[in-house]
Amino acid sequence: MAYVITQNCCKDASCVSACPVDCIRPATSDEPDSTQMFIDPETCIDCGACVDECPVDAIYSELDLPAELAPFKDINAAYFERHPLESAFPEPLGPAASVEPGALRVAIVGAGPSACYAAAELLAVRGVEVDLFERLPTPFGLIRAGVAPDHLRTKSVVRLFDQAFADRRFGCHLNVEVGTDLTHADLLAHHHAVIYAVGASASRDLGIPGEQLAGHHPAADFVAWYNGHPDYARHAFDLSTRRAVIVGNGNVALDVARVLLLGPDRLTRTDIAEHALEALAHSDIEEVVILGRRGPRDSAFSMGEFLALGSLDGIDVLVDDADLSPDPDDSVETALKLQLAAEYRTRTTTPGNKRIIFRFHVSPAEIVGADHVEGVRVVHNDVGTNGHPGSSDTTELIETTLVLRSIGYRGNAVASLPHHADTGTIPNEHGRVIADDGTPLPGVYVTGWIKRGPRGVIGTNRSCAEETVAALLADFDTGALKRTVSDRDSLLTALADRDIAPVDWPGWRAIDAAERARGTEAQRPRVKFVTIEEMLAVARG
């Protein structure tokens, strides 16, 4: 018997070091874009160590696989057929590092997964003090406000941070906005180093006529709305149309399509915001069309998420492309996506079912309408000899009153720091922020999407944070961060003098407990607070 890694894999890689026979692999250099990790069934000794270590409950015994996850048994095996297992045990770690108490104080701006991984990595070094700053009263960023509500296992990754954040060396300052309540200079006055982990929250524009029309929204806004983000709780979306169109075909597009079509019975078992649950219960949407400018081979969604669509009750999956044969050079994940798309094409649709339709080789050319969206005009793309799409003269109007664009994110500029406008990132080398003259800015670092761009899954932020923290500690060892700074008490005094009252970690725990209690009353996992006023009232008792 072997264990199997399934859809919820966050690629955190906690399981790798736990495996006593070294049979778990992330993506190889041959498949750098894989979103999945794999267990070799021939080598696995059925010890269960990986199950205990997995932060998102993505690993099952092959005998206990739920029916909808059964294909992952063959998927794990298929990976090792392409990449035979070779031992890769890491070098044994030396004794845990430590610094003199007070010698290294680090501020982290942001509280999403990249920030939390960085904080946990720093706190693993004895003597280091960490202060975390976040403008909302709640932590965890996109884990709370971006992960789809029906992916509750994925959200459980936050358990990784419980022990680190209970440490007295960790200071939590939620409901504090850097740039308004505190400046970059304030942070440097109280810390030897600052790590910016502010993500990439701005949605890229389509750059086509009509995108200013009502009824066209960033998919990210819709995601934040149904997840109860306070900035988006009062948004409104037209759900009276029969068809919705999503531009882009990454995992966010698949999440949005799924949430739009899942019935209220299924959504009630999630932590979706109450206002979204109510609105979607009265939705008229029966069909979601997902547009991709390239073909299925270049689709941005992960194989696991694509596979999950096929097991949704009452929803058919249709694929319009006929060229679905894998090439010898395709990665394991790409070949599996193509095989799955071909299988979807052979399925018989069920009368009365809702539908997700994948349209490939089409690009939006115009959003049509007078005062409100009435449709999307798309142009059919020809595939050039280099594999890149080129527009043709063939156009088509897809009628709809709701268009959501999901074509990527970009980070906003941070005051006092350089910024790459084209990539939406802060220029850096291995996490060290680089000034306009090409030299590192002393004591300033980045991690997460603002560092590398909007790529990867939740667990990708772990290795990203490790690289940044390694650079920071190396600078500390060389004396580059040695200077006199004020302590945490003086920081708290400065905040109090400005009438700023942060929500600390016990305050967040109070919010968390109250939401779970509300969920218990409603027979749901949790019922979120969606206004800052509600959150603060609970946090402050």
C-alpha positions as CSV (number, residue, x, y, z in Angstrom):
1,M,0.0,0.0,0.0
2,A,1.2,3.5,-0.8
3,Y,0.2,7.1,0.1
4,V,-1.0,9.5,-2.6
5,I,-0.8,13.3,-2.9
6,T,-4.0,14.8,-4.3
7,Q,-5.6,18.0,-5.5
8,N,-5.2,20.1,-2.4
9,C,-1.4,19.9,-2.5
10,C,-0.1,23.4,-1.6
11,K,3.5,22.6,-2.6
12,D,4.7,23.7,0.8
13,A,7.1,20.6,0.8
14,S,6.8,20.0,4.5
15,C,6.2,16.3,3.6
16,V,9.6,16.0,1.9
17,S,11.8,16.1,4.9
18,A,9.3,14.0,6.9
19,C,9.6,11.0,4.5
20,P,12.1,8.4,5.9
21,V,12.7,6.9,2.4
22,D,12.9,10.1,0.4
23,C,10.2,9.1,-2.1
24,I,8.4,12.5,-2.4
25,R,9.3,14.8,-5.2
26,P,8.3,18.4,-6.1
27,A,8.5,19.5,-9.8
28,T,11.8,18.6,-11.4
29,S,13.9,21.0,-13.4
30,D,12.2,19.4,-16.5
31,E,8.8,20.4,-15.2
32,P,9.3,23.7,-13.3
33,D,5.7,24.8,-13.7
34,S,4.1,21.7,-12.0
35,T,1.6,22.6,-9.3
36,Q,1.7,19.2,-7.7
37,M,4.0,17.0,-5.6
38,F,4.1,13.2,-6.0
39,I,4.8,10.0,-4.0
40,D,6.6,7.1,-5.6
41,P,4.3,4.1,-5.0
42,E,7.1,1.6,-5.5
43,T,9.3,3.2,-2.7
44,C,6.6,4.3,-0.2
45,I,6.7,2.2,3.0
46,D,3.3,3.2,4.2
47,C,4.6,4.9,7.4
48,G,2.2,7.8,7.3
49,A,4.8,10.4,8.3
50,C,3.9,12.6,5.3
51,V,0.2,12.5,6.3
52,D,1.0,13.9,9.7
53,E,3.2,16.6,8.3
54,C,0.9,17.8,5.4
55,P,-0.6,21.2,6.4
56,V,-3.6,20.9,4.0
57,D,-4.7,17.2,4.4
58,A,-3.9,16.5,0.8
59,I,-2.3,13.0,1.4
60,Y,-4.4,9.8,1.6
61,S,-3.7,6.1,1.7
62,E,-4.5,4.6,-1.7
63,L,-7.1,2.5,0.1
64,D,-8.9,5.5,1.5
65,L,-9.0,7.7,-1.6
66,P,-12.4,9.3,-2.1
67,A,-13.9,8.4,-5.5
68,E,-13.4,11.9,-7.0
69,L,-9.7,11.7,-6.0
70,A,-9.0,8.2,-7.2
71,P,-7.3,9.3,-10.5
72,F,-4.5,10.7,-8.4
73,K,-3.2,7.2,-7.7
74,D,-2.3,6.8,-11.3
75,I,-1.1,10.4,-11.6
76,N,1.5,9.9,-8.9
77,A,2.7,6.7,-10.5
78,A,2.8,8.4,-14.0
79,Y,5.1,11.1,-12.7
80,F,7.8,8.5,-11.6
81,E,7.4,6.7,-14.9
82,R,8.7,9.9,-16.5
83,H,11.1,10.8,-13.7
84,P,12.5,7.6,-12.0
85,L,13.3,8.2,-8.4
86,E,16.8,9.1,-7.4
87,S,17.9,9.6,-3.9
88,A,18.1,13.3,-3.0
89,F,18.5,13.4,0.8
90,P,19.4,16.9,1.9
91,E,22.6,17.5,3.9
92,P,22.0,17.2,7.6
93,L,21.2,20.5,9.3
94,G,23.7,22.0,11.7
95,P,22.7,23.3,15.1
96,A,20.0,25.9,15.1
97,A,21.3,29.4,14.6
98,S,20.8,32.1,17.3
99,V,21.5,35.8,17.8
100,E,21.8,37.9,20.9
101,P,18.4,39.1,22.1
102,G,17.7,42.5,20.7
103,A,20.5,42.3,18.1
104,L,18.1,41.6,15.2
105,R,14.5,43.1,15.0
106,V,12.6,42.6,11.7
107,A,9.4,44.2,10.6
108,I,7.2,42.4,8.0
109,V,4.6,44.4,6.1
110,G,1.7,42.2,5.1
111,A,0.1,39.1,6.7
112,G,-0.4,36.8,3.7
113,P,1.3,33.4,3.2
114,S,4.6,34.9,2.1
115,A,4.7,37.2,5.2
116,C,3.8,34.3,7.5
117,Y,6.4,32.0,6.1
118,A,9.0,34.7,6.4
119,A,8.0,35.3,10.0
120,A,8.1,31.6,10.9
121,E,11.5,31.3,9.3
122,L,12.9,34.2,11.2
123,L,11.5,33.0,14.5
124,A,13.2,29.7,14.0
125,V,16.4,31.6,14.8
126,R,16.7,32.1,18.6
127,G,16.9,35.7,19.6
128,V,15.3,37.2,16.5
129,E,12.3,39.5,17.2
130,V,9.6,39.9,14.5
131,D,6.8,42.6,14.2
132,L,4.1,41.9,11.6
133,F,2.0,44.8,10.3
134,E,-1.3,44.4,8.3
135,R,-3.9,47.1,7.5
136,L,-6.8,44.7,8.1
137,P,-7.8,43.3,11.5
138,T,-7.4,39.8,10.1
139,P,-4.2,37.9,8.9
140,F,-3.5,35.4,6.2
141,G,-4.2,37.5,3.1
142,L,-5.2,35.5,0.1
143,I,-5.6,32.3,2.2
144,R,-8.6,34.0,3.8
145,A,-9.7,36.3,1.0
146,G,-8.5,34.5,-2.2
147,V,-8.8,30.7,-1.7
148,A,-12.2,29.4,-2.9
149,P,-14.7,28.8,-0.1
150,D,-15.1,25.2,-1.0
151,H,-11.4,24.6,-0.7
152,L,-11.4,24.4,3.1
153,R,-8.6,21.9,3.3
154,T,-6.3,24.4,1.4
155,K,-7.0,27.1,4.0
156,S,-5.9,24.8,6.8
157,V,-2.3,25.6,5.9
158,V,-2.5,28.4,8.5
159,R,-2.1,25.8,11.2
160,L,1.6,25.8,10.3
161,F,2.0,29.2,12.0
162,D,0.2,28.6,15.3
163,Q,3.3,27.7,17.3
164,A,5.6,30.4,15.8
165,F,3.0,33.2,16.3
166,A,2.5,32.2,20.0
167,D,6.1,33.1,20.6
168,R,6.7,36.1,22.8
169,R,9.3,37.3,20.3
170,F,6.5,37.8,17.8
171,G,4.6,41.1,17.7
172,C,1.3,41.2,15.8
173,H,0.0,44.6,14.7
174,L,-3.1,44.1,12.7
175,N,-5.3,47.1,11.7
176,V,-2.2,49.2,11.2
177,E,-1.5,50.5,7.7
178,V,2.1,51.1,6.7
179,G,2.1,54.3,4.5
180,T,-0.7,55.9,6.5
181,D,-0.3,55.0,10.2
182,L,3.4,54.3,10.0
183,T,6.0,55.2,7.4
184,H,8.9,53.3,6.0
185,A,11.2,55.5,8.1
186,D,9.2,54.6,11.2
187,L,9.8,51.0,10.6
188,L,13.5,51.4,10.1
189,A,13.7,53.5,13.3
190,H,12.4,50.5,15.3
191,H,13.8,47.6,13.3
192,H,17.1,46.5,11.8
193,A,15.4,45.3,8.7
194,V,12.0,45.5,6.9
195,I,10.5,42.8,4.7
196,Y,7.7,43.9,2.4
197,A,5.3,41.0,1.6
198,V,2.5,43.2,0.2
199,G,1.4,40.9,-2.7
200,A,0.1,41.9,-6.0
201,S,-3.5,43.1,-5.6
202,A,-4.1,45.1,-8.8
203,S,-5.8,43.4,-11.7
204,R,-4.3,43.8,-15.1
205,D,-6.5,45.6,-17.7
206,L,-7.7,44.0,-21.0
207,G,-6.8,47.1,-23.0
208,I,-9.9,46.8,-25.3
209,P,-12.8,49.1,-26.1
210,G,-15.8,48.9,-23.7
211,E,-14.0,47.6,-20.6
212,Q,-15.3,50.6,-18.7
213,L,-18.9,49.4,-19.0
214,A,-20.9,48.3,-16.0
215,G,-21.0,44.6,-15.7
216,H,-17.3,44.1,-16.4
217,H,-15.2,43.4,-13.3
218,P,-11.9,42.0,-12.3
219,A,-12.4,38.4,-11.3
220,A,-10.3,39.3,-8.2
221,D,-13.0,41.7,-7.0
222,F,-15.6,38.9,-7.4
223,V,-13.4,36.5,-5.4
224,A,-12.9,39.1,-2.7
225,W,-16.6,39.7,-2.6
226,Y,-17.6,36.1,-2.1
227,N,-14.8,35.6,0.4
228,G,-16.1,38.5,2.6
229,H,-13.1,40.9,2.2
230,P,-14.2,44.2,3.9
231,D,-13.2,46.3,0.9
232,Y,-15.6,44.4,-1.4
233,A,-18.5,43.3,0.8
234,R,-20.8,46.0,-0.6
235,H,-20.0,45.4,-4.3
236,A,-22.8,44.2,-6.5
237,F,-22.6,41.8,-9.4
238,D,-25.3,41.2,-12.0
239,L,-26.3,37.5,-11.6
240,S,-29.6,37.9,-13.5
241,T,-27.9,36.8,-16.8
242,R,-28.0,33.2,-18.1
243,R,-24.4,33.2,-19.2
244,A,-21.2,34.7,-17.6
245,V,-17.9,35.0,-19.5
246,I,-14.5,34.8,-17.9
247,V,-11.5,36.1,-19.8
248,G,-8.5,34.0,-18.8
249,N,-8.1,30.3,-17.8
250,G,-6.0,30.1,-14.7
251,N,-7.1,28.5,-11.4
252,V,-8.9,31.7,-10.4
253,A,-11.1,31.5,-13.5
254,L,-11.9,27.9,-12.6
255,D,-12.7,28.9,-9.0
256,V,-15.0,31.7,-10.1
257,A,-16.8,29.4,-12.6
258,R,-17.3,26.8,-10.0
259,V,-18.7,29.2,-7.4
260,L,-21.0,30.8,-9.9
261,L,-22.6,27.4,-10.7
262,L,-22.5,25.5,-7.4
263,G,-26.0,25.3,-5.8
264,P,-26.8,26.8,-2.4
265,D,-26.8,23.4,-0.8
266,R,-23.2,22.9,-1.7
267,L,-22.1,26.5,-0.9
268,T,-23.8,26.4,2.5
269,R,-21.2,23.8,3.5
270,T,-18.4,26.4,2.9
271,D,-17.3,29.6,4.6
272,I,-18.5,31.8,1.7
273,A,-19.7,35.2,2.9
274,E,-23.4,35.4,3.8
275,H,-24.2,38.2,1.4
276,A,-22.6,36.1,-1.5
277,L,-24.5,33.0,-0.4
278,E,-27.8,34.9,-0.5
279,A,-27.0,36.5,-3.9
280,L,-25.9,33.2,-5.5
281,A,-28.9,31.4,-4.2
282,H,-31.0,33.6,-6.5
283,S,-28.6,33.6,-9.4
284,D,-29.9,32.9,-12.9
285,I,-26.5,31.9,-14.3
286,E,-26.6,28.5,-16.0
287,E,-23.5,28.7,-18.2
288,V,-20.0,30.0,-17.7
289,V,-17.7,30.4,-20.8
290,I,-14.0,30.5,-20.1
291,L,-11.9,32.1,-22.8
292,G,-8.2,31.3,-23.5
293,R,-6.2,33.0,-26.3
294,R,-4.0,29.9,-26.7
295,G,-4.8,26.2,-26.9
296,P,-5.4,23.6,-24.2
297,R,-1.7,22.8,-24.1
298,D,-0.9,26.3,-22.8
299,S,-3.8,26.5,-20.4
300,A,-2.9,28.2,-17.1
301,F,-5.1,26.1,-14.8
302,S,-3.6,23.2,-12.8
303,M,-4.4,19.6,-13.6
304,G,-5.9,19.0,-10.2
305,E,-8.4,21.9,-10.5
306,F,-9.3,20.8,-14.0
307,L,-9.9,17.3,-12.8
308,A,-12.1,18.4,-10.0
309,L,-14.5,20.1,-12.3
310,G,-15.5,16.8,-13.8
311,S,-16.9,15.5,-10.5
312,L,-19.2,18.4,-9.8
313,D,-22.9,17.2,-9.5
314,G,-25.2,18.9,-12.0
315,I,-22.4,20.6,-14.0
316,D,-21.2,19.5,-17.4
317,V,-17.7,20.4,-18.7
318,L,-17.4,21.1,-22.4
319,V,-14.1,21.6,-24.4
320,D,-14.3,23.1,-27.8
321,D,-10.8,22.2,-29.1
322,A,-10.2,19.0,-31.0
323,D,-6.4,19.1,-31.0
324,L,-5.8,17.3,-27.7
325,S,-3.1,14.8,-28.5
326,P,-0.1,15.0,-26.1
327,D,3.4,15.5,-27.6
328,P,6.4,13.5,-26.4
329,D,7.9,16.8,-25.1
330,D,4.8,17.6,-23.0
331,S,5.3,17.6,-19.2
332,V,3.4,15.0,-17.2
333,E,0.9,17.6,-16.0
334,T,0.4,19.0,-19.5
335,A,-0.2,15.5,-21.0
336,L,-2.7,14.7,-18.2
337,K,-4.6,17.9,-18.8
338,L,-4.8,17.1,-22.5
339,Q,-6.0,13.6,-21.8
340,L,-8.6,14.9,-19.4
341,A,-9.8,17.5,-21.9
342,A,-10.2,14.7,-24.5
343,E,-12.2,12.7,-22.0
344,Y,-14.5,15.6,-21.3
345,R,-15.2,15.9,-25.0
346,T,-16.4,12.4,-25.1
347,R,-18.9,12.8,-22.2
348,T,-22.6,13.0,-23.0
349,T,-24.2,16.2,-21.6
350,T,-27.1,15.9,-19.3
351,P,-30.3,17.8,-20.0
352,G,-30.9,20.4,-17.3
353,N,-27.3,20.5,-16.1
354,K,-25.4,23.7,-15.9
355,R,-22.3,24.1,-18.1
356,I,-18.7,25.2,-18.0
357,I,-17.5,25.8,-21.6
358,F,-13.8,26.1,-22.4
359,R,-13.2,28.2,-25.5
360,F,-9.6,28.1,-26.7
361,H,-7.8,30.2,-29.4
362,V,-10.0,33.2,-28.9
363,S,-9.2,36.7,-27.6
364,P,-11.6,39.5,-26.5
365,A,-11.5,42.3,-29.0
366,E,-14.3,44.5,-27.5
367,I,-16.9,44.6,-24.7
368,V,-20.1,45.6,-26.4
369,G,-22.9,47.6,-24.9
370,A,-24.4,51.0,-24.4
371,D,-24.5,51.7,-20.7
372,H,-24.0,48.1,-19.6
373,V,-22.3,45.0,-20.9
374,E,-24.3,43.3,-23.5
375,G,-21.7,40.9,-24.9
376,V,-18.0,40.2,-25.7
377,R,-16.8,40.3,-29.3
378,V,-14.0,37.8,-29.6
379,V,-11.5,37.2,-32.4
380,H,-10.5,33.7,-33.4
381,N,-6.7,33.2,-33.2
382,D,-4.6,31.3,-35.7
383,V,-1.7,29.3,-34.4
384,G,1.6,30.5,-35.9
385,T,4.6,28.3,-36.6
386,N,6.1,29.3,-33.3
387,G,3.1,28.2,-31.4
388,H,2.0,31.8,-30.5
389,P,-1.5,32.9,-31.4
390,G,-2.1,35.5,-34.1
391,S,-5.4,37.1,-34.7
392,S,-7.5,36.2,-37.8
393,D,-10.4,38.0,-39.4
394,T,-13.0,35.7,-37.8
395,T,-15.0,37.4,-35.0
396,E,-17.9,36.3,-32.9
397,L,-20.2,37.9,-30.4
398,I,-20.8,36.1,-27.1
399,E,-23.9,37.6,-25.5
400,T,-23.8,38.2,-21.7
401,T,-24.2,40.9,-19.2
402,L,-21.4,39.7,-16.8
403,V,-17.8,39.7,-17.9
404,L,-15.0,38.9,-15.4
405,R,-11.4,39.3,-16.4
406,S,-8.8,36.9,-14.8
407,I,-5.6,37.7,-16.7
408,G,-3.2,38.2,-13.9
409,Y,-2.2,40.6,-11.2
410,R,0.4,43.3,-10.6
411,G,1.8,44.8,-7.5
412,N,1.3,48.5,-6.6
413,A,4.2,50.8,-5.9
414,V,5.3,51.1,-2.3
415,A,6.2,54.6,-1.0
416,S,10.0,55.2,-0.7
417,L,10.9,52.0,-2.7
418,P,11.7,51.5,-6.3
419,H,9.1,49.8,-8.5
420,H,9.1,48.0,-11.9
421,A,6.0,49.4,-13.6
422,D,6.1,46.8,-16.4
423,T,6.2,43.8,-14.0
424,G,4.4,45.3,-11.0
425,T,7.3,44.1,-8.7
426,I,9.9,45.7,-6.5
427,P,13.4,45.2,-8.1
428,N,15.4,42.8,-6.0
429,E,18.2,40.2,-6.0
430,H,17.3,37.1,-4.0
431,G,15.0,39.3,-1.9
432,R,17.3,42.3,-1.4
433,V,15.7,45.4,-2.7
434,I,17.8,47.1,-5.4
435,A,18.0,50.9,-5.7
436,D,17.8,52.7,-9.0
437,D,21.6,52.9,-9.0
438,G,21.9,49.1,-8.9
439,T,23.0,48.8,-5.2
440,P,21.0,47.1,-2.4
441,L,19.0,49.3,-0.2
442,P,20.3,48.6,3.3
443,G,18.0,46.6,5.5
444,V,15.1,46.4,2.9
445,Y,13.8,43.1,1.5
446,V,10.8,41.6,-0.3
447,T,9.1,38.3,-0.5
448,G,6.0,36.8,-2.3
449,W,4.3,38.2,-5.3
450,I,5.8,41.7,-4.9
451,K,9.2,40.0,-5.2
452,R,8.7,37.4,-8.0
453,G,5.4,38.4,-9.6
454,P,2.0,36.5,-9.4
455,R,3.3,33.0,-9.9
456,G,3.0,29.8,-7.9
457,V,0.7,28.3,-5.3
458,I,0.5,28.9,-1.6
459,G,3.4,26.7,-0.7
460,T,5.7,28.3,-3.3
461,N,5.9,31.2,-0.8
462,R,7.8,29.0,1.6
463,S,10.9,28.7,-0.6
464,C,10.6,32.3,-1.7
465,A,10.6,33.4,2.0
466,E,13.4,31.1,2.8
467,E,15.6,32.7,0.1
468,T,14.8,36.2,1.4
469,V,15.4,35.3,5.0
470,A,18.7,33.7,4.1
471,A,19.8,36.9,2.4
472,L,18.8,38.9,5.4
473,L,20.6,36.7,7.9
474,A,23.7,36.7,5.6
475,D,23.6,40.5,5.7
476,F,23.3,40.4,9.5
477,D,26.3,38.1,9.7
478,T,28.4,40.5,7.8
479,G,27.4,43.4,10.0
480,A,25.4,45.2,7.3
481,L,22.4,45.4,9.6
482,K,24.2,46.5,12.7
483,R,22.8,49.8,14.1
484,T,20.9,51.1,17.1
485,V,17.1,50.9,16.8
486,S,14.3,51.5,19.3
487,D,12.6,48.5,21.0
488,R,9.1,47.2,20.7
489,D,7.9,49.1,23.8
490,S,8.8,52.4,22.1
491,L,7.0,51.2,18.9
492,L,3.9,50.6,20.9
493,T,4.2,54.0,22.6
494,A,4.6,55.7,19.1
495,L,1.4,54.0,17.9
496,A,-0.5,55.0,21.1
497,D,0.7,58.6,20.7
498,R,-0.9,58.6,17.2
499,D,-4.2,57.0,18.6
500,I,-3.5,53.8,16.7
501,A,-4.7,50.7,18.5
502,P,-3.4,47.6,16.8
503,V,-5.2,44.2,16.9
504,D,-2.8,41.8,18.5
505,W,-2.7,38.0,18.0
506,P,-5.2,37.3,20.9
507,G,-7.5,39.8,19.2
508,W,-7.4,37.9,15.9
509,R,-8.0,34.7,17.9
510,A,-11.1,36.2,19.3
511,I,-12.4,37.1,15.8
512,D,-11.6,33.6,14.6
513,A,-13.4,32.0,17.6
514,A,-16.4,34.2,17.1
515,E,-16.7,33.4,13.4
516,R,-16.4,29.7,14.1
517,A,-19.1,30.0,16.8
518,R,-21.4,31.8,14.4
519,G,-20.7,29.0,11.9
520,T,-21.6,26.3,14.4
521,E,-25.0,28.0,15.0
522,A,-25.6,28.1,11.3
523,Q,-24.2,24.6,10.7
524,R,-21.4,26.0,8.6
525,P,-17.6,25.9,9.0
526,R,-17.6,29.7,9.9
527,V,-19.6,32.8,9.3
528,K,-17.3,35.7,8.6
529,F,-17.5,39.2,9.8
530,V,-17.3,41.4,6.7
531,T,-16.9,44.9,8.2
532,I,-13.9,46.2,10.0
533,E,-16.2,47.7,12.7
534,E,-17.6,44.2,13.5
535,M,-14.1,42.7,13.6
536,L,-12.7,45.4,15.9
537,A,-15.7,45.1,18.3
538,V,-15.0,41.4,18.8
539,A,-11.2,41.8,18.9
540,R,-11.4,44.4,21.6
541,G,-14.0,42.6,23.6
